[in-house]
Amino acid sequence: MRLINTTKNTVLAENVFLANKSLSRIKGLLGKKVFLPDQAIILDPCNSVHTFFMHFAIDVIFVDRNYKVVKILPKLSPNRITSVYWHSSKVIELPAGSLSLTNTQDQDQLQLIK
């Protein structure tokens, strides 16, 4: 699957993993040593994340059910926890730096292409 920012006409990730089962959402990126530049994980449903026990910083995008960006958190360091974003229904995790490379901002419209 591919994730694009239709507002900015940029590609956020070419290799998207959908974590929409309890176990896959709980595991998320835990235990991963590397997060490649073309990868992303979508946690669905989700409105808050943590980075405890992670080995690297990540970019985080909170989106509503239509993939409109509610909040971005660039370069979230390991061992942090986010606020709960009540208007978010999904969370997209990307390698740190992805948001600045694509100029993704709050209120942008994203699209997941299968």
Rosetta blueprint (number, residue, H / E / L):
1 M L
2 R E
3 L E
4 I E
5 N E
6 T L
7 T L
8 K L
9 N L
10 T E
11 V E
12 L E
13 A E
14 E L
15 N E
16 V E
17 F E
18 L E
19 A E
20 N L
21 K L
22 S H
23 L H
24 S H
25 R H
26 I H
27 K H
28 G L
29 L L
30 L L
31 G L
32 K L
33 K L
34 V L
35 F L
36 L L
37 P L
38 D L
39 Q E
40 A E
41 I E
42 I E
43 L E
44 D L
45 P L
46 C L
47 N L
48 S L
49 V L
50 H E
51 T L
52 F L
53 F L
54 M L
55 H L
56 F L
57 A L
58 I E
59 D E
60 V E
61 I E
62 F E
63 V E
64 D L
65 R L
66 N L
67 Y L
68 K E
69 V E
70 V E
71 K E
72 I E
73 L E
74 P E
75 K E
76 L E
77 S L
78 P L
79 N L
80 R L
81 I E
82 T L
83 S L
84 V L
85 Y L
86 W L
87 H L
88 S L
89 S L
90 K E
91 V E
92 I E
93 E E
94 L E
95 P E
96 A L
97 G L
98 S H
99 L H
100 S H
101 L H
102 T H
103 N L
104 T L
105 Q L
106 D L
107 Q L
108 D L
109 Q E
110 L E
111 Q E
112 L E
113 I E
114 K L
